[in-house]
């Protein structure tokens, strides 16, 4: 039969449990991709796209101070809305051009 836990061990377990719960709560409160994404229909975004010869995720990320993954999502949304066309693609780079229509 196991020995009864000492008061010190019980207190330590309680502190660890509270610490874990607070970490889980903090983890839930985090927002993924909480970066300001420019509005897809904004005139500023369209003007920047018109100026670019080749529209790439890296170029958008540098221009708007975004993460490259966020820029990729932005470009995919623009492609789905038929604002830009996929011109060329390789295993690690996609090049887009503004839709002339």
Backbone as ProteinMPNN parsed JSONL, in Angstrom:
{"seq_chain_A": "XXXXXXXXXXXXXXXXXXXXXXXXXXXXXXXXXXXXXXXXXXXXXXXXXXXXXXXXXXXXXXXXXXXXXXXXXXXXXXXXXXXXXXXXXXXXXXXXXXXXX", "coords_chain_A": {"N_chain_A": [[0.836, -1.164, 0.0], [0.598, 2.194, -0.921], [2.433, 4.959, 0.468], [1.159, 7.689, 2.399], [0.891, 10.883, 0.903], [3.089, 13.581, 1.497], [2.502, 16.833, 2.921], [3.973, 18.796, 1.669], [4.512, 17.669, -0.861], [1.925, 17.505, -1.887], [1.246, 20.222, -2.049], [3.122, 21.022, -3.94], [2.257, 19.569, -6.192], [-0.214, 20.803, -6.576], [0.576, 23.425, -7.221], [1.907, 22.912, -9.646], [-0.226, 21.934, -11.176], [-1.88, 24.215, -11.291], [-0.17, 25.899, -12.688], [0.026, 24.567, -15.166], [-2.656, 24.769, -15.993], [-2.912, 27.54, -16.283], [-1.107, 27.949, -18.36], [-2.357, 26.544, -20.427], [-4.655, 28.081, -20.695], [-3.553, 30.478, -21.567], [-2.538, 29.633, -23.983], [-4.837, 29.087, -25.442], [-5.875, 31.626, -25.747], [-4.241, 32.817, -27.616], [-4.01, 34.225, -30.859], [-4.02, 33.096, -34.121], [-2.067, 34.164, -36.778], [-2.321, 36.962, -36.387], [-1.75, 39.255, -37.812], [-1.942, 42.355, -39.513], [-3.765, 42.099, -42.296], [-3.948, 43.413, -45.505], [-6.936, 44.841, -46.882], [-8.701, 43.001, -49.316], [-9.935, 44.298, -51.422], [-8.938, 46.82, -51.39], [-7.793, 50.008, -52.517], [-5.149, 50.732, -52.239], [-3.763, 48.281, -52.118], [-4.316, 47.294, -54.7], [-3.046, 49.23, -56.25], [-0.361, 48.869, -55.541], [-0.007, 46.29, -56.55], [-0.296, 46.784, -59.28], [2.022, 48.211, -59.809], [4.029, 46.327, -59.549], [6.179, 44.188, -61.393], [6.434, 41.396, -61.397], [4.446, 39.433, -59.409], [5.033, 38.092, -56.395], [4.946, 35.902, -53.505], [6.998, 36.583, -51.683], [7.659, 39.185, -52.465], [5.254, 40.544, -51.893], [5.177, 40.134, -49.148], [7.385, 41.625, -48.273], [6.654, 44.169, -49.171], [4.253, 44.804, -47.767], [4.899, 44.275, -45.179], [4.432, 41.645, -44.073], [4.144, 38.18, -43.016], [5.568, 35.557, -44.988], [3.964, 33.312, -45.325], [1.443, 34.367, -44.774], [1.245, 36.177, -46.851], [1.156, 34.374, -48.969], [-1.352, 33.198, -48.517], [-2.96, 35.445, -48.924], [-2.468, 36.0, -51.647], [-3.505, 33.665, -52.787], [-6.223, 33.976, -52.189], [-6.762, 36.246, -53.726], [-6.317, 35.132, -56.219], [-8.397, 33.263, -56.336], [-10.53, 35.016, -56.4], [-10.221, 35.964, -58.896], [-8.619, 38.177, -59.44], [-5.917, 38.205, -59.823], [-3.688, 36.249, -61.885], [-2.193, 33.0, -62.038], [0.941, 32.759, -63.261], [3.424, 31.433, -63.539], [5.005, 28.599, -62.061], [7.049, 26.883, -59.743], [8.662, 24.317, -57.816], [9.051, 25.7, -55.466], [8.259, 28.352, -55.741], [5.823, 30.712, -56.699], [4.585, 32.651, -59.319], [2.715, 35.467, -60.009], [0.441, 37.418, -62.038], [-1.21, 40.503, -62.669], [-4.631, 40.415, -63.41], [-5.817, 41.132, -66.594], [-8.39, 41.604, -67.334]], "CA_chain_A": [[0.0, 0.0, 0.0], [1.455, 3.376, -1.013], [2.437, 5.857, 1.618], [0.392, 8.913, 2.283], [1.741, 11.96, 0.413], [3.353, 14.645, 2.47], [1.854, 18.108, 2.625], [4.849, 19.499, 0.74], [4.293, 17.09, -2.185], [0.58, 17.886, -2.318], [1.324, 21.629, -2.434], [3.883, 21.097, -5.184], [1.368, 19.097, -7.25], [-1.229, 21.822, -6.797], [1.225, 24.519, -7.951], [2.141, 22.456, -11.018], [-1.526, 21.858, -11.831], [-2.289, 25.589, -11.567], [0.718, 26.42, -13.722], [-0.407, 23.95, -16.422], [-3.941, 25.343, -16.377], [-2.7, 28.908, -16.758], [-0.452, 27.849, -19.658], [-3.374, 26.149, -21.393], [-5.521, 29.233, -20.899], [-2.793, 31.424, -22.383], [-2.415, 29.041, -25.307], [-6.126, 29.227, -26.101], [-6.101, 33.029, -26.034], [-3.423, 33.254, -28.733], [-4.679, 34.25, -32.147], [-3.113, 32.7, -35.184], [-2.048, 35.105, -37.892], [-2.906, 38.225, -35.965], [-1.066, 40.319, -38.53], [-2.902, 43.135, -40.292], [-3.786, 41.76, -43.712], [-4.648, 44.474, -46.223], [-8.235, 44.492, -47.44], [-8.508, 42.484, -50.666], [-10.458, 45.217, -52.43], [-8.448, 48.177, -51.129], [-7.137, 50.659, -53.65], [-3.707, 50.716, -51.98], [-3.282, 46.961, -52.524], [-4.377, 47.192, -56.157], [-2.022, 50.122, -56.799], [0.932, 48.199, -55.354], [0.051, 45.161, -57.483], [-0.094, 47.332, -60.629], [3.417, 48.654, -59.927], [4.956, 45.193, -59.538], [6.296, 43.45, -62.646], [6.106, 40.009, -61.053], [3.863, 39.39, -58.071], [5.442, 36.881, -55.688], [4.669, 35.983, -52.067], [8.076, 37.297, -51.002], [7.509, 40.605, -52.783], [4.104, 41.05, -51.132], [5.552, 40.123, -47.732], [8.272, 42.759, -48.04], [5.919, 45.408, -49.445], [3.234, 45.083, -46.755], [5.417, 43.862, -43.869], [3.688, 40.454, -43.669], [4.857, 36.916, -43.107], [5.442, 34.986, -46.325], [2.803, 32.417, -45.327], [0.259, 35.22, -44.857], [1.23, 36.699, -48.216], [0.703, 33.277, -49.834], [-2.808, 33.093, -48.359], [-3.536, 36.63, -49.555], [-2.4, 35.815, -53.097], [-4.452, 32.608, -53.16], [-7.562, 34.578, -52.154], [-6.868, 37.107, -54.908], [-6.434, 34.256, -57.392], [-9.756, 32.707, -56.328], [-11.434, 36.103, -56.788], [-9.84, 36.266, -60.273], [-7.971, 39.484, -59.537], [-4.605, 37.906, -60.385], [-3.555, 34.936, -62.523], [-0.945, 32.282, -61.802], [1.675, 32.779, -64.522], [4.441, 30.395, -63.529], [5.179, 27.995, -60.743], [8.038, 25.828, -59.591], [8.408, 23.6, -56.569], [9.12, 26.574, -54.293], [7.93, 29.736, -56.053], [4.688, 30.976, -57.582], [4.625, 34.0, -59.866], [1.384, 35.891, -60.416], [0.333, 38.668, -62.787], [-2.511, 41.139, -62.512], [-5.583, 40.024, -64.443], [-6.053, 42.273, -67.476], [-9.828, 41.723, -67.595]], "C_chain_A": [[0.895, 1.246, 0.0], [1.324, 4.268, 0.217], [1.589, 7.093, 1.333], [1.344, 10.033, 1.844], [1.898, 13.03, 1.477], [2.666, 15.932, 2.007], [2.664, 18.897, 1.595], [4.641, 18.993, -0.693], [2.93, 17.486, -2.737], [0.577, 19.339, -2.786], [2.055, 21.798, -3.765], [3.018, 20.653, -6.365], [0.318, 20.148, -7.593], [-0.641, 23.009, -7.577], [1.452, 24.139, -9.412], [0.841, 22.411, -11.811], [-2.016, 23.258, -12.207], [-1.447, 26.205, -12.681], [0.315, 25.871, -15.091], [-1.709, 24.565, -16.917], [-3.776, 26.762, -16.908], [-2.006, 28.907, -18.124], [-1.455, 27.464, -20.733], [-4.29, 27.321, -21.71], [-4.827, 30.256, -21.795], [-2.674, 30.919, -23.814], [-3.707, 29.219, -26.09], [-6.355, 30.675, -26.526], [-5.27, 33.543, -27.204], [-4.254, 33.254, -30.007], [-3.652, 33.954, -33.221], [-3.212, 33.715, -36.315], [-2.654, 36.444, -37.534], [-2.173, 39.412, -36.582], [-2.115, 41.059, -39.353], [-2.766, 42.792, -41.768], [-4.525, 42.879, -44.429], [-5.967, 43.961, -46.799], [-8.05, 44.093, -48.902], [-8.968, 43.462, -51.735], [-9.928, 46.64, -52.253], [-7.689, 48.716, -52.342], [-5.616, 50.656, -53.482], [-3.098, 49.388, -52.436], [-3.247, 46.846, -54.041], [-3.301, 48.064, -56.814], [-0.636, 49.484, -56.678], [1.078, 47.028, -56.325], [0.289, 45.65, -58.908], [1.366, 47.727, -60.852], [4.397, 47.497, -60.062], [4.977, 44.499, -60.896], [5.895, 41.997, -62.438], [5.615, 39.997, -59.609], [4.227, 38.05, -57.447], [5.089, 37.023, -54.209], [5.739, 36.756, -51.297], [7.967, 38.798, -51.235], [6.373, 41.247, -52.004], [4.464, 41.14, -49.654], [6.443, 41.315, -47.398], [7.501, 44.074, -48.158], [4.973, 45.79, -48.304], [3.648, 44.669, -45.348], [4.594, 42.708, -43.286], [4.627, 39.267, -43.604], [4.628, 36.36, -44.508], [4.228, 34.058, -46.392], [1.504, 33.209, -45.422], [0.128, 35.796, -46.258], [0.76, 35.629, -49.196], [-0.805, 33.123, -49.755], [-3.524, 34.255, -49.043], [-3.567, 36.461, -51.069], [-3.35, 34.718, -53.571], [-5.883, 33.136, -53.167], [-7.776, 35.475, -53.37], [-7.012, 36.274, -56.179], [-7.831, 33.654, -57.479], [-10.785, 33.75, -56.745], [-11.152, 36.608, -58.198], [-9.325, 37.691, -60.444], [-6.591, 39.313, -60.159], [-4.632, 36.505, -60.991], [-2.214, 34.326, -62.15], [-0.232, 32.153, -63.142], [2.649, 31.617, -64.599], [4.568, 29.848, -62.123], [6.274, 26.951, -60.812], [7.768, 25.167, -58.253], [8.453, 24.51, -55.35], [8.734, 28.023, -54.557], [6.731, 29.799, -56.989], [4.773, 32.429, -58.017], [3.242, 34.316, -60.411], [1.489, 37.16, -61.251], [-1.078, 39.195, -62.607], [-3.4, 40.757, -63.686], [-5.935, 41.252, -65.274], [-7.536, 42.537, -67.72], [-10.573, 42.652, -66.763]], "O_chain_A": [[1.823, 1.355, 0.801], [0.294, 4.325, 0.888], [1.35, 7.469, 0.185], [2.464, 10.129, 2.344], [0.98, 13.335, 2.239], [2.304, 16.075, 0.839], [2.095, 19.586, 0.748], [4.597, 19.789, -1.632], [2.8, 17.77, -3.928], [-0.03, 19.657, -3.808], [1.662, 22.607, -4.605], [3.04, 21.286, -7.42], [0.0, 20.357, -8.763], [-1.284, 23.535, -8.485], [1.219, 24.947, -10.311], [0.806, 22.803, -12.978], [-2.512, 23.465, -13.315], [-1.962, 26.946, -13.518], [0.267, 26.617, -16.068], [-1.858, 24.851, -18.105], [-4.431, 27.141, -17.878], [-2.284, 29.77, -18.957], [-1.409, 28.002, -21.84], [-4.66, 27.529, -22.865], [-5.455, 30.832, -22.683], [-2.706, 31.712, -24.755], [-3.665, 29.478, -27.292], [-6.969, 30.922, -27.564], [-5.569, 34.612, -27.737], [-5.101, 32.383, -30.207], [-2.551, 34.505, -33.218], [-4.305, 34.076, -36.75], [-3.427, 37.002, -38.312], [-2.002, 40.449, -35.941], [-3.07, 40.451, -39.836], [-1.779, 43.148, -42.411], [-5.617, 43.261, -44.01], [-6.088, 42.79, -47.158], [-7.331, 44.762, -49.644], [-8.439, 43.453, -52.847], [-10.42, 47.566, -52.898], [-7.04, 47.973, -53.08], [-4.881, 50.585, -54.466], [-2.04, 49.371, -53.066], [-2.269, 46.36, -54.609], [-2.715, 47.673, -57.824], [0.166, 49.554, -57.61], [2.161, 46.798, -56.863], [1.004, 44.998, -59.669], [1.885, 47.592, -61.96], [5.478, 47.663, -60.627], [3.926, 44.249, -61.486], [5.114, 41.439, -63.209], [6.29, 40.492, -58.707], [3.783, 37.0, -57.912], [4.949, 38.141, -53.712], [5.423, 37.497, -50.366], [8.16, 39.591, -50.313], [6.51, 42.366, -51.51], [4.101, 42.106, -48.981], [6.272, 41.945, -46.355], [7.675, 44.979, -47.342], [4.899, 46.957, -47.92], [2.834, 44.709, -44.425], [4.12, 42.783, -42.153], [5.763, 39.332, -44.075], [3.614, 36.656, -45.142], [3.536, 34.023, -47.409], [0.561, 32.77, -46.081], [-0.977, 35.893, -46.792], [0.046, 35.936, -50.151], [-1.472, 32.941, -50.773], [-4.569, 34.068, -49.665], [-4.581, 36.748, -51.705], [-3.937, 34.833, -54.647], [-6.67, 32.788, -54.048], [-8.849, 35.462, -53.973], [-7.733, 36.654, -57.102], [-8.392, 33.544, -58.57], [-11.794, 33.419, -57.369], [-11.771, 37.572, -58.649], [-9.566, 38.331, -61.468], [-6.14, 40.163, -60.927], [-5.485, 35.685, -60.653], [-1.224, 35.035, -61.968], [-0.744, 31.51, -64.058], [2.698, 30.902, -65.6], [4.283, 30.527, -61.136], [6.411, 26.232, -61.802], [6.744, 25.436, -57.624], [7.943, 24.136, -54.294], [8.874, 28.855, -53.661], [6.638, 29.035, -57.95], [5.0, 33.324, -57.203], [2.669, 33.539, -61.174], [2.483, 37.883, -61.187], [-2.022, 38.428, -62.417], [-2.957, 40.777, -64.834], [-6.307, 42.291, -64.729], [-7.898, 43.584, -68.256], [-11.783, 42.798, -66.932]]}, "name": "protein", "num_of_chains": 1, "seq": "XXXXXXXXXXXXXXXXXXXXXXXXXXXXXXXXXXXXXXXXXXXXXXXXXXXXXXXXXXXXXXXXXXXXXXXXXXXXXXXXXXXXXXXXXXXXXXXXXXXXX"}
